[in-house]
Amino acid sequence: MNSKAELHIQKLIYTHPLLESCRDEIRNAFLLIAECYHHKGKVLVCGNGGSAADAEHIVGELMKTFALKRPIPLRDAAKIASAAGDDADFLSLHLQQAVPAISLVSQMSLITAVANDISADMIFAQQVYGYGRKGDVLIGISTSGNSSNILKAVKVAKAFDLKTIGLIGESGGAMKQLCDLSICVPARETFRIQEFHQPIYHCICAMVEEELFGAESDAAHQAPVAVRQPSMPA
């Protein structure tokens, strides 16, 4: 882990001193996710209610620029130039490097089909079984740590060698022992737990981005982007 990534944890603890108790777990969650991405894996995220919104939020931070510039590699720009015609420059300048992440709360037709045809407790487990591959990471968000549909998703993930991270409350619930890594924030009320969850996952997303794109972003700030000029009409 580079020093800039570590600095994000220090800033988090400075702003939220009570999260000192979660320092090691936050660092280890980052390391799990970074390892996943270094091996070309993906992250799956699920939660219920407000935690479903957090799941969507995490995916949004991973799949596009969060705090750093993420210009696409020149090899990808070359592929676009050969295929996209007049849109090549626009696409190359506006596409951003992404790290694969899927919110399991977004697939409304699938979720309602599973809930209606199979069981509501299976809405996330079915997706983990369908999307998950060995080495991927499942992040389950539950303020109680006892959400049945998330517990079932974690069990399926573990069966197929995904790494599992629980983002939960102080008591931990059943997820505390079930997940490979549990971040138990120091709060018991649902809304207080959620208030801690957001800065934690923002910190982790910033650390992942620093790990994967930090050097590229520094280079992008130093060098201008070469843009193919359109030819003048005859």
Beta strands, then each sheet from edge to edge (+ up, - down):
strand 1: 43-47
strand 2: 101-103
strand 3: 137-142
strand 4: 163-168
strand 5: 181-184
sheet 1: 2+ 1+ 3+ 4+ 5+
end
